[in-house]
Amino acid sequence: MRVASLLTVCILAVGAITRGAPEQDGARTIVVYALATGAQNAPVTDLTLADFTIKEDNRIREVTSVEPATAPLHVAVIVDDNGSGIFRFGVNNFAQRVQGRAEMSLRVVNGQVRTITEFTSDTQIWIAGISQLGVHPANQDGGQLLEGIADAAKSFAAREARRPVILALTVGGQEHSTLIGRDVLDQIHRSRAALYVVYAGNAAIRAQAAATRPSDLLGGNHNLDEVLGDGPKQSGGRRRDVIATQALVADIPQIATELSAQYAITYRRPAERNVPQRIQITVQRRDVNVVAPTRAPLR
């Protein structure tokens, strides 16, 4: 399917992977994926190596190459729609735009997390899985979205996926997972996945349940809010808060558009005793903004 024009005004640096073994001097070669847009929301497609600057913990790194990203995507889609079916058409359009360039899995949160399809590039399996995202019995009390995100991150680490993406689609509600937010953020970081969140909170779709155990519910919601808020920033993904549910038909596939226009940027990390904590990616060209991971890749 033809990829639509990019509508954001930013550079998205999404995830990071290691290429090859350490060099003789102990340095490592690392790749980050970045998406550039500029004036009038148009993609910036002519950036070169000289345009990019990368710093880790305020130390400048040597950028060795910049090229269009061609590595296949691995996308874990997690749907928490309270039986409303509101994400179905957006997910279908997303799948069309990544067809031929991605393996995709599909999970649904209905209380607990249920896997509909494992990772595959077979579009017929995608179609069969997406067809199950229509209206179904609701779970007004929320579920375990954190479990779905954590499981996706673990699956990426096990598969050693090169360009992993977690796409979490939710209508809000109470979180009943016992997972700790910072632990889930660490799992996402280790997997090198970019976390994208589409939050379509709507009381008409899922009303807030009365808290019977306030301490437990507060803890669960705090951990979920931490992951859905900090995860995209740390990993180089992005969060969309959607008011009009009809906008989901365009907003979800827009993420596929962003992923399709990425650069692969390679840089060298010298041998150091400690792994850097922060990363900053900038460009020198005017009218190009940057949104990048704030957490440096582990390796």
C-alpha positions in Angstrom: 0.0 0.0 0.0 1.2 3.6 -0.7 2.4 5.4 2.4 0.7 8.7 3.2 2.5 12.0 3.6 4.0 12.8 7.0 1.9 15.2 9.1 4.2 15.8 12.1 6.8 18.5 12.6 9.6 16.7 14.4 12.5 14.3 14.3 11.7 11.1 16.1 14.6 9.0 17.2 13.1 5.5 17.8 14.9 2.8 19.7 18.5 1.7 19.2 20.4 -1.4 18.2 24.0 -2.6 18.2 25.8 -3.4 14.9 28.6 -5.8 15.2 31.1 -6.7 18.0 33.1 -4.1 19.9 36.0 -2.7 17.9 39.7 -3.2 18.8 39.7 0.0 20.9 36.6 -1.1 22.8 34.3 1.3 21.0 30.8 0.2 19.9 28.9 1.0 16.8 25.2 1.9 17.6 22.3 2.7 15.3 19.3 4.9 16.2 16.3 5.4 13.9 15.1 9.0 13.3 12.3 10.7 11.5 12.6 14.3 10.3 9.9 16.8 9.3 10.0 20.5 8.9 8.1 23.4 7.5 4.4 22.8 6.6 4.6 19.4 8.1 6.6 18.0 5.2 9.1 15.2 5.6 12.7 16.3 5.5 14.4 13.7 3.3 17.7 15.2 2.3 19.5 15.4 5.7 23.1 14.1 5.6 25.7 13.0 8.1 26.8 16.6 8.6 23.4 17.6 9.8 23.2 15.4 12.9 24.9 15.8 16.3 24.6 13.1 19.0 25.6 13.6 22.6 25.6 11.0 25.4 25.8 12.5 28.9 26.9 15.8 27.1 29.8 14.1 25.3 29.7 14.4 21.6 29.7 11.1 19.6 31.1 10.5 16.1 28.2 10.1 13.6 29.6 7.7 11.0 26.6 7.3 8.6 23.1 8.5 7.9 20.8 6.6 5.4 17.2 5.7 4.9 16.1 3.1 7.4 15.3 -0.2 5.6 15.5 -2.8 8.5 12.2 -4.6 8.9 9.9 -3.5 11.8 8.5 -5.7 14.6 5.3 -4.1 15.9 3.4 -5.3 18.9 -0.2 -3.8 18.9 -2.0 -3.9 22.2 -5.7 -3.0 22.2 -7.5 -1.9 25.4 -10.9 -0.7 24.0 -13.4 -2.0 26.6 -15.3 -3.9 23.9 -16.0 -0.7 21.9 -14.2 -1.7 18.7 -13.1 1.9 18.2 -9.5 1.0 17.2 -10.4 -1.5 14.6 -10.3 0.7 11.5 -7.2 2.6 12.6 -5.3 -0.7 13.2 -6.5 -1.9 9.8 -5.1 1.2 8.1 -1.9 0.9 10.1 -1.4 -2.6 8.9 -1.9 -1.6 5.3 0.8 1.0 5.5 3.4 -1.3 7.1 2.5 -4.3 4.8 5.7 -5.8 3.4 7.9 -4.0 5.8 6.9 -5.5 9.2 6.0 -8.4 11.4 3.1 -7.6 13.6 1.5 -9.2 16.6 -1.9 -8.4 18.1 -3.0 -8.5 21.7 -6.3 -7.5 23.4 -6.7 -6.4 27.0 -10.1 -7.6 28.4 -9.2 -7.8 32.1 -6.2 -10.0 31.3 -4.2 -9.9 28.1 -5.1 -12.3 25.3 -2.9 -12.9 22.3 -4.8 -12.9 19.0 -1.9 -13.3 16.6 1.8 -13.9 17.2 4.4 -12.0 15.2 3.9 -12.6 11.5 4.2 -10.9 8.1 1.3 -12.8 6.7 -1.4 -10.2 5.8 -4.1 -12.9 5.8 -3.4 -13.6 9.5 -3.4 -9.9 10.2 -6.8 -9.5 8.5 -8.3 -12.4 10.5 -6.9 -11.0 13.8 -8.0 -7.4 13.1 -11.5 -8.7 12.4 -11.7 -9.8 16.0 -11.4 -6.1 17.2 -15.1 -5.4 16.7 -17.6 -4.8 19.4 -17.4 -7.5 22.1 -18.4 -7.8 25.8 -16.9 -5.0 27.9 -14.9 -5.0 31.1 -15.8 -1.7 32.8 -13.2 -2.1 35.5 -10.1 -1.9 33.4 -7.5 -4.5 33.0 -3.8 -5.3 32.8 -2.4 -3.1 30.1 1.0 -2.9 31.9 1.2 -6.7 31.6 0.7 -6.4 27.8 3.4 -3.8 27.4 5.9 -5.7 29.6 5.2 -9.0 27.7 5.8 -7.3 24.4 9.1 -5.9 25.6 10.2 -9.3 26.8 9.2 -10.9 23.4 11.4 -8.3 21.6 14.4 -9.0 23.8 14.0 -12.8 23.2 13.7 -12.2 19.4 16.5 -9.6 19.3 14.3 -7.5 17.1 16.1 -4.8 15.2 13.4 -2.2 15.0 10.8 -3.0 17.7 7.8 -0.9 18.3 5.1 -1.2 20.9 1.8 0.4 20.0 -0.6 0.7 23.0 -4.2 1.8 22.2 -6.3 2.4 25.3 -9.5 4.1 26.5 -8.3 4.4 30.0 -9.7 2.8 33.2 -8.3 1.2 36.3 -5.0 -0.7 36.0 -5.0 -4.0 37.9 -1.4 -5.2 37.2 1.0 -5.5 40.1 4.0 -4.5 38.0 6.1 -1.5 39.0 6.2 1.3 36.5 10.0 1.8 36.6 10.5 -2.0 36.1 8.4 -1.9 32.9 10.3 1.1 31.7 13.5 -0.8 32.2 12.1 -3.8 30.2 11.2 -1.4 27.4 14.7 0.1 27.5 16.4 -3.3 27.4 14.3 -4.4 24.4 15.2 -1.2 22.5 11.5 -0.8 21.6 9.9 2.5 20.9 6.6 2.9 22.8 3.7 4.7 21.0 0.5 5.4 23.0 -2.9 6.4 21.7 -5.1 7.4 24.6 -8.7 7.9 23.8 -10.1 8.3 27.3 -13.9 8.7 27.2 -16.4 8.2 30.0 -19.0 7.0 27.5 -16.7 4.1 26.5 -15.4 3.2 30.0 -16.5 5.0 33.1 -14.2 5.1 36.1 -15.0 2.3 38.4 -15.6 3.0 42.1 -12.5 2.2 44.0 -13.1 -0.7 46.5 -9.4 -0.9 47.4 -8.2 2.7 46.9 -4.6 2.0 47.8 -4.3 -0.9 45.3 -6.0 1.0 42.5 -4.0 4.2 43.1 -0.8 2.2 42.9 -1.7 0.4 39.7 -2.8 3.6 38.0 0.3 5.5 39.1 2.5 2.8 37.6 0.5 2.8 34.3 0.6 6.6 34.1 4.3 6.5 34.6 4.8 4.1 31.7 2.3 5.8 29.4 3.8 9.2 30.2 7.5 8.6 30.4 7.8 5.5 28.2 7.3 7.4 24.9 9.8 10.1 25.8 12.5 7.8 27.1 12.2 5.4 24.1 11.7 7.8 21.3 8.0 7.0 20.6 5.2 9.4 21.1 1.9 9.7 23.0 -1.3 11.0 21.3 -4.3 12.0 23.5 -7.4 11.8 21.2 -10.7 13.5 22.1 -12.7 12.8 19.0 -12.7 9.0 18.5 -13.3 9.4 14.7 -9.8 10.9 14.5 -8.4 7.4 15.4 -8.9 6.3 11.8 -6.2 8.8 10.8 -4.1 9.1 14.0 -3.2 5.4 14.3 -2.0 4.9 10.7 -0.1 8.2 11.0 2.3 6.4 13.3 3.0 4.0 10.4 3.8 7.0 8.2 6.3 8.2 10.8 8.0 4.9 11.0 8.2 4.6 7.2 10.2 7.8 6.8 13.0 7.2 9.3 16.7 7.6 8.9 19.2 5.0 10.3 21.9 7.0 12.0 25.1 5.2 13.0 27.4 6.5 15.7 30.4 5.3 17.7 30.5 5.1 21.5 34.0 5.0 22.9 35.0 2.4 25.5 33.9 3.8 28.9 33.6 2.4 32.3 30.0 3.3 32.7 27.1 3.1 30.3 25.8 6.6 29.4 22.4 7.5 30.9 21.2 10.3 28.6 21.2 10.8 24.8 20.5 14.0 22.9 20.1 14.1 19.1 20.0 17.5 17.3 20.2 18.9 13.8 21.8 22.1 12.7 19.4 23.0 9.9 16.8 25.7 10.8 13.1 24.9 11.1 13.7 21.3 11.9 12.7 20.3 15.4 13.8 17.3 17.4 12.0 14.7 19.5 14.4 12.0 20.6 14.9 9.3 23.2 16.1 10.8 26.5 17.5 7.4 27.7 20.8 6.2 26.0 20.8 2.7 24.6 22.5 0.1 26.8 24.7 -1.2 24.0 
